[in-house]
């Protein structure tokens, strides 16, 4: 379920300018699809941030990381 290769592909799609090109040259339906995709991705990023915070602080990972660094 944790497919970092796919995340790398998305990052490259953004960094290469291909997404911007697709948006600028797409019809209104394609542009809408890209905007909806980006909105969903931003929502997922917010959820990932919240989950990471919970896992680190509520799950005791912060203490474990601190001990591991000493």
Backbone torsions as a table, in degrees:
resi	resn	phi	psi	omega
1	UNK	NA	-25.5	179.5
2	UNK	-94.7	87.0	-174.9
3	UNK	-98.2	87.6	-178.5
4	UNK	-69.7	-24.9	177.2
5	UNK	-62.8	-38.4	178.2
6	UNK	-68.0	-39.8	176.1
7	UNK	-61.6	-38.5	176.7
8	UNK	-62.1	-39.7	178.1
9	UNK	-63.5	-42.4	178.5
10	UNK	-63.8	-44.5	179.4
11	UNK	-59.7	-41.6	178.9
12	UNK	-67.1	-39.0	177.3
13	UNK	-59.9	-39.6	178.0
14	UNK	-71.6	-51.2	-173.9
15	UNK	-65.1	-32.4	-177.5
16	UNK	-72.0	-17.8	-175.2
17	UNK	89.5	-0.7	-179.0
18	UNK	-64.2	-38.8	179.1
19	UNK	-64.3	-44.5	178.3
20	UNK	-61.4	-40.9	177.7
21	UNK	-62.3	-46.4	178.8
22	UNK	-59.9	-39.6	179.8
23	UNK	-66.9	-50.1	-176.2
24	UNK	-64.2	-29.9	-176.4
25	UNK	-105.0	1.3	-179.7
26	UNK	-86.7	160.4	174.2
27	UNK	-75.6	176.0	-174.7
28	UNK	-62.1	-32.8	178.5
29	UNK	-66.4	-44.0	178.9
30	UNK	-65.1	-41.9	178.8
31	UNK	-62.0	-42.2	178.3
32	UNK	-63.0	-41.9	179.0
33	UNK	-62.4	-41.8	179.1
34	UNK	-64.4	-44.3	179.6
35	UNK	-63.3	-40.9	177.7
36	UNK	-65.0	-39.1	178.0
37	UNK	-62.5	-46.9	179.8
38	UNK	-63.5	-38.9	178.3
39	UNK	-63.2	-43.4	178.4
40	UNK	-64.6	-40.3	178.5
41	UNK	-63.0	-40.8	177.5
42	UNK	-66.0	-38.7	175.7
43	UNK	-62.5	-41.5	177.7
44	UNK	-64.9	-37.8	178.3
45	UNK	-63.8	-41.1	176.5
46	UNK	-61.6	-43.5	178.5
47	UNK	-64.2	-41.1	178.9
48	UNK	-63.5	-39.5	178.2
49	UNK	-63.3	-46.0	178.8
50	UNK	-62.1	-44.1	-179.1
51	UNK	-65.7	-42.7	178.7
52	UNK	-60.9	-41.7	178.2
53	UNK	-61.5	-45.2	178.5
54	UNK	-61.6	-45.5	-178.1
55	UNK	-64.8	-39.3	-177.5
56	UNK	-74.7	-49.9	-172.6
57	UNK	-87.9	-40.7	-178.2
58	UNK	-85.5	-23.8	-178.1
59	UNK	-91.2	0.8	178.0
60	UNK	80.7	9.1	-179.8
61	UNK	-66.6	-32.7	-179.3
62	UNK	-60.7	-45.1	178.0
63	UNK	-65.0	-40.5	179.3
64	UNK	-65.2	-39.6	178.1
65	UNK	-67.1	-40.2	179.1
66	UNK	-63.3	-44.2	178.9
67	UNK	-64.8	-38.2	-177.1
68	UNK	-68.3	-28.8	-179.0
69	UNK	-79.1	-17.7	-178.1
70	UNK	-82.8	NA	NA
